[in-house]
Structure formats: C-alpha cells, structure tokens
Amino acid sequence: MNALTLFLPCAGGVEDFLADEVHGLSGLVGEDLLSLRGGVRVRGDWALMQRLNLHSRLAQRVLIELAHGPYQSEQDLYALAAGVPWEQWFTPRQRFRVDLTAQASPLKSLNFATLRIKDAVADRFRAQAGGLRPSIDTQRPDVRVQAHLTATHAQLYIDTSGEPLFKRGWRQDKGDAPLKETLAAAMLAACGWWQPATRSVSPLPLYDPCCGSGTIVIEAAQLLLGLPAGGQRRFAFEQLRPHDPVGWNAIKTEASGACPTSAGGQNDAQTPAVRIFGSDVAHRMVDFAQRNARRAGVAAALQLRGGDALQRLPPCAEPGVLLLNPPYGERIAAAGVAGARGGREAFQSGTLARQRAGGAAPADDVNAGDEFFARLAAHWKSHYAGWSAWLLTPDSKLPGRLRLKESRRVPLWNGPIECRLLRFDLTARRAPPPAPPAATP
C-alpha cells in the first residue's frame, strides 16, 4: 500500500483550494498532486489516505483508484471490474454497494451498468473464495465501490471515507437546509481567513451575524485550535483488509497531541482571546450553535449571541471579516425587523424551492429582500467601517440590493446551486455636505 492513486472529489470551484490543502498536509507537488475538474488526484500511500480523511475540510471523500480503462458496453465494465483483486480489499462476509456517476456516457441504462459491476465483484469472489460472495446492502454497507464513466473511459474506486466528509461528527442540532461544513471551510479559504497551503489562520476577527446552527464559526474555531476535521467520526477504511489499527492509532494520537483536550471535550491548550463571533436573530438557533460548539470542542474559542443582524454592533473594537450565508427567499422573514414587516405569511416553503430551481421569487419576497439588504448595508456603513464583508449568494442582483459595489467574486457551488462569494469593502457613510451660509439681508 505504498503506491496508491487517490482521488478527492470536491464541490465546483473548490479544486484549487483543495489542492492547496493537500499540499499543506502532504508537501506533494507536481505530478503527485493534480487539480482536476471536480476534485484532486494524489499519489500517496495508505498513511496519507488516512491523514487526508482525518484532516481534510474541503474534500467530499477520499477514493482509491483500483482500475481504469476504455469501454463501449456494459460487458467492458464487467471485464474491468472482474479484473480487480477485490479479495485483497474486503472479505465475502462483508456487505457492499456500488455507486455510479457518469458524464456524457453513451450507455442507455446506468442502472444496468451498475448491476454489471456488482455482478463482476460477486463473480470474482465466487471464483476466489470457493463459491462465497459478499451481500449487497444499499443502506448500511461495509464497503462502497464507486464507478465513474466519461464518454470513453471508466474508473473504478473503493471509498475509504464512508459517510461524506462534511459529516464531522459533532452536528446534532441543525435548522432547515444547514450549510455543509465543507462549503463553510471553502468560504473560509476563499475569503483568505484560512490559508490551506500553510495551515494557518488570519489574526483578524471573524463574525457571522446570521450564524444559524454555527457551521462557519465552528469550522473557523476548529481551524484556530488545530483540531482535525474528522476527529469525532469513523471511516470506511477501518473496515478494509489492509487496515492497520496500530498505525491508525498513531496518526490519531499525533493529531490529538497537537491540541490536547479534556475529558469534557473542551480544549485545554492556551486559547487565544476570543476573536470568532456568531449571532442569529433566532435564539433557538443560537442554542443549537452553542450545543454544537460544545460537541466540537470549541465552545471556549468563540462567542455566540442572539440578536438582529440589522441592529447588532461589532462584537469587538478591531475591524475584521464578516462572513455569512445571508437569508434570502423565505429566510428573509426570519432574518430581522425588515423581513418581519412583510409578515411570515409572504414567505412560504415553496419560495426557497422556487429560487433554488431558478424560478422567480414572488414580488413580496423581492420587496422584503430589497428592504432587508438595503437596511443591512446602511447598518454596516454606519457601524462596520473598515470591515470586509463576504456574502455567499445565488442572487446575481445582490450587489444592487445592497447598493454596494463588490470588489471580488469567487465562484462556489452549494450542491447543484451556482453561487458567488462576494466581497464588499465597507466604508463609513459620507457626511452630508455643510449647509450653505444663510444669505445676509
């Protein structure tokens, strides 16, 4: 297991940040670390695969490539899968599933293609294990096989992560449509507060005034304290035959030793003065965020408060970075006093779904959204001069709603939704010109 080809898929727009993160974790460069569309390809060993699972905040999974080759039919896929020594990776007593993705594949039925790969795995075991074969389990498999088809070639992988890596293990309390942890980490990298290549964070304060259940600020606090992203979860590679528990325990001990924690889960290292802040108009969400922060081991490293984004003053004297996924559509109604004017009745559950599907928002949503963002920008100009504000949004008209000019646009994908992370450099309101002197009679 000293020469593995790994593929780390990620959200669109995150590829270069992920390559920086892998470089920071491994030191790899050149042909050993390639940024591709939709992910990063890495040449490494078993120990690197384990470290990437444990530490990566941007990858969706860590896959080991087992085979690749051209194909024209489902029979070609069967032959490719039948040539993989699956018995070296798991046993016939384990359960497995096959997932298949495709881009411009000429095959008529991807379900049939998936079935042929399953047949090849099972037949290989029958031939190698005296007629025994592993069972299929699509709900709770021990092993996940991943296939990807292009127009002409197929790749076969074994998944070493299991549950997607955005599932860190600490989130139990969440609101509606919470931001994925991997996207929150991408926002921290894109705004420059976190430097993945050097594994360092900015000394500037960070504030999310619409923090919800705390995803952005908890990610930031774990980065500040050096806590591994996957320190509270299990991984699929622990079920694979090459797994070495002794080596894995050494890697985990090294990661935890850099930042010791108490029995209660709180960090015992010298914690800097708090410079990560979050607030939300919904006190229920603040309670969720506080419980999540305790489980994540970062409660002492951040400050969470309730309060309206249109009224809260800066949480510290020093200017810093505002980073948020602002409310839109139905979420405006719960965002603050501007949204409340329109009444919650104007923001039913279909609104957000229509926006995510690319449909037009009702006029009441647009009007309330315009008012909310105009008042938010005015509040920032009055009280947040010197701060930089970074907002993630699918709304191309957001700068107009804020009546601000963005200084940067970073493309990021929130699942299937194309978004932009916009930077606004906040300056104080201009003082009105002095009144002309009164005319003398």
N, C-alpha and C positions, 0 to 999 in steps of 0.2 A: 504493500500500500504506500510505496514511496513515490509513485509517479501517477498521479490522478489528474484527470481533466475535470474541472469543476465549472458549473455554470450557475450564476447567481441572477435569477430574474428580478426585475425591479419595475416600478411604475415608470411610465413615459416621462422623460425629462430629468430623470434621476441618475442616468447611466454614468455621467462623468463624476458626480458626487460619490456614487458607489465605488467607482474605480479609485478615487482618492481615499476612501475609507479602507478599501482592501490594501492599498499601498501602505497606509498608516499602520495597519495591523500586521502586514507581512514583509514590507520592504520590497515587494516584487515590482518589476518594471518591464518594459519592452514586450517581447512575445509571450512572456509569462503572465501578462496582465493586459487583456484587450477589452476595451469598451465597445460593445456591440449594441445594435438596436434592441431594446428591451432587456438588457442585462449586461453582465460582465463575465468573460471567460478567464479562468485562472488555472495555471499549472501549479500543483502543490502536492502535499501528502495528506495522510489521514489526520495528523495532528492539526494541520492548517484548516482542514474541513471542520474539525471540532471547534477551533478558535473562532472561525467565521460564524458558525452557528451561535456560539455563545455571545459574541461581541457585536455582530453587525446590526446596525439600527436601520439600514436602508434596504437590504435585500429582503425579498419576499420568501425565498427558500434557498437552500444550498443543495444543488443536484450534482451527482457524479455521472459523467457521461460514460456509458458502457459500450455503445456501438453507434455507428453512423454509416450511411451508405445510400446509394441511389435506389429509387423504387419506381415502379409503374403500376403495380397492382397490389391487392391485399396479400397475395401469395409472396410477394417480395418482402412485405413486412413480417410475415410469418417466418420466412427464412432468416431474416436479420435477427429477430428475437430468439429463434431456436438456436442460433449460434452463440448466444451469451451464456457463460457458465453461471447461471442463476444459483446453482447449488453452493457456490462459493460465498454467496451473499446472504442467503437465508435458508431455512430448513422446510421440508414438506409439511411440517406440523404447524407452520405459521400461516396466517391469512394474508392475502394481498389484494390489491386493486390496481387497475390500470386507468390512467387518465391520459387523454389525447387532446392536443391542441393542433391547429392547422392554419396555414396561411397560403392561400392560392392552391390548395391541393386539388388534383384532378379527380380524386376518388368520389364516387357518388354517395357513399354512406360511411361517415366517420364512425358510426356505431358498429358497423360490420368490421371496419379496420381495427377498432379497439378489441372486438371479440377475437379476431385472428391473432392479435398479440397475446391475449390471455391464453388462447389455445396453445400457442408456441411455448409459453412459460410452463404450462401444465404438462405438455407432452415432453418437454425437456426433463422435468422432474421424474416423470414416469420411466423414462429411459435410463436415468442416472440413479434413481433411488428405489429400484425394484418394484415399480408399479405405484409407489406412493406419490401423491401430488398435493400441493397446498390448496386450501379452500379459498374461494372468492368471498370477500367481505367489503362491501362498499361503504359501510358506516364506520366501523372501527378496525381498520386493517392494521396489521403489524408492519406491513411493508407497502410502500407506494411506488409503483412503476410509472414513469412519466414518458410519454412519447410526443414528439413534435414533428410535424410534417411541413415542409415547404413545397413548392411546385414540383421539385425533382428529387429531394433528399429527405431522409428520415433520421432522426436522432432518438436514441433510447437512453433514459437516465434512471437511476434509482434515487429516490428522495431521501435525504438524510435529516430533514427537518421535522417532517410530520405535520403538525399544525403549522399554519403560516407563521412566519417570524414576527409579524406585527402583534401576535398574541404573546405578550411579555410574561403573563402570569399574575400580574398584580391587579388588573382591572376586573372588578366585580360589580361596581356601581357605575352605571352609564345612563345617559339620556338617549334621546332619539337621534339616530344617524351620527354616532360619535366619530370624530376624526380618527383615522387609523394612526397608530404610533409611528409606522414607517413614514407616512406623509408628514407628520409633525416633525420628525427628525430631518426630512428633506427640506422643510421650511427653515429649520434652524441652520442647515448648511447653506441654503440659497441666500439667506439674509446675511451670512457671514458671521453670525454669533458663534457658530461652531465651525471649526476647521477640521474636517475629517482626515486630511492628509497628515496633520501634525497631532491629531487627537487633543486639541486644545480648545478652550472656550474664551470668549471675549470677556474683558473685565467690566464691560458696560452692563448696567441693569437691564433686565428683560421683564416686560409687563404684557400680559394678555388680559384685556378688560372684558372679554367675552369668553372666559376660560371653560365654560361647561363643566364636564367631569374632570378636567385638569390635564388633558393629554399633552399639550405643548409644554406647560410649565413643569410637569413631572419628567418628561423627556429631558428638558433642559437641566433640571436638578440632578438627575442621574448622571448626565454628562459632566456636570460640575464636580460631582463627588467621585467620578471614575467607576461607577457601578456598571457591571456588564448588562447588556440589554436582556439577555436570556438567563439571567442568574436565578430566576424563580420558576423555571419550567423544565420539562423533559424534551428529549429529541428522539427522532426515529432511528438515528444511527445506534442508539443504545440497544436496539432490537436486532441489529445486523450481526452476522457471524464474525466479521473482523473486529468487532468492538473490544477494546481493551479497557476494562474498568479502572485498572491501576493508573494507566496513562491519563484517562479522562479525569480522574480524581485529582491528579497532579495539576492539570490545566485549570480546573475549578479552584483549587487551593491557591494557585498563583493569582488568579483573578480576584478572589476574595481577600487575599493577603494584602493586596494593594490598598484596600479600603475596608478595614475590619468593621464588623457590625456587632451589636449587642444581641443578647438573646431575644430582646423585644423587637428586633428588626431595624432599629434606628442606628444611624451611622455614629461610630464613636470617634472617628477621626476629627482633627481640628477643622470645624466647619467655618468657612469664612462668614463675615457679616452677610445677612440675607440680602441678595440682590436679584432674586427671582420672585415675581409677584403675579397673582392672578385674582380676578374678581368676576362676579357674574350677578346679573340682576335677580336671578332665581336662587334664593337661599338653599333650596333643595339641591341644586346642582353644586353649590359650594360645599355642602355636606358630603356629597358624593366625592368631590375632588379631595377633600380632606381625608376621607377614608381610603381612597386610592393612594394618596401620598404616603399614608402610614404603611400600607402594604408594600409600597415600592421602596420603603426605607429612606424617604427624602423629606419627611414632614418637617424636620428642623432646618432644612435648607431653602424653604420657600415660605411665602406668606400668602394666605388666601383670605379674601374678604367678600362680603356681599356688597352690592351697590350697582347703581345705574351707570352704564358706560357714558351717558350724557351728563353725568354730574360728578363722577369720581375725579378727584385731583391726583396729580402724580404721586406715586407711592414713595418716592424718595426725592431728595434735593437735586441729585445729579441727573442730567439728561441721559436717556438710554434708548432702548429699542422697544417699540410697540410691535408685537407680532400676534396676529389674530386671524381667525377664520370668521369673518363678520356675519351677522344674521342677514338672511335675505328670504324673500317669499314669506311663508307663514311665520318664519322665525322673527321677523320684524316685530310682530305683536308682542313677543316676549322679551324684546331687546331693551326697552326703556320707555320713557314717558312719551317720546314722539310716536312710537308704534302704538302705545296704549290709546292714543287719541282716536285712532281708526277703529278700535274695538277688535277683540279677538274674532268676532264673527266673520270679519273680512278675510281671515287667513285660515281657511280650512285645509285639511290634509292634502287635498288634491293640488294645491298651489305649488308646493315644493316638487311634487312629482312632475307636474307640467313643465316647470323650469328645468328640471334635470333631463327631461326628454326633449328639451329645446323649444317647447311651446311658449307662447306669450303669456305673461302674467296678467291677471285682471287689473283693471285701471286702479282699483282701490289699493292693491299691493304696490303698484308703481308709485302712486302718490304718497303712500305712507313711507315707502322706501326712500323716495326723494327727500322727504322731510327729515327722516331719521339721519340719513347720511349728511345732509346739509348741516344739521344741528351738531352732528358728531364732529365734522370738520371745524365748525365755528368754535366748539368747545376745545378742541385741540389747539387751534390757533391762539386761543385766549390763555391756555394753561400749560401747553406742552411745547413751547418754543425750544428749539434745539434738539428735540427728539426726532428719530426717524421712525416712520410708521410703515409696516409691511402688512399687506392685506391679501389673503388668498380668496379669489373670487372667480366664478364662471361668467360674470357680468362684464362684458366689454365696455359698457357705458358707466362703470363705477366711477372713474375719474370725473366725469361730468356730474354725477350725482353728488360727489364730494366737493365739486367746484375747486379741485386741486389738480395740478399737473404732476404726473408720475415722473420720477427720474430713472426708474428701471422697471423692466418687465421680465420675469423669469417664467417660462412655460413649465407647468407641472400638471400632471393628471391625477384627479381624485377618482380612482376607479375608471369608469368609462367617460367621466366628465372632464372636458378640457378646461383647465383653469389657468390663471396667471397670478403669480405672486408679485404684487405691485409695491414699489417703494415710493413714499412721499416724504420729502424733507420739510419738516414743519417749521414755520417761522411765525413770529408774533404778528398779531393784527397790526396793520398800519394805523398810526394815529391819524385822526381826521385833520385836515388842513386847518390852520388857525382862521378864525373868522376875520374878515376884513375890518379894519377900524371903522367905527361909526363916522359918518360924514359930519363935519362941523358946519353949523349954520353960517 
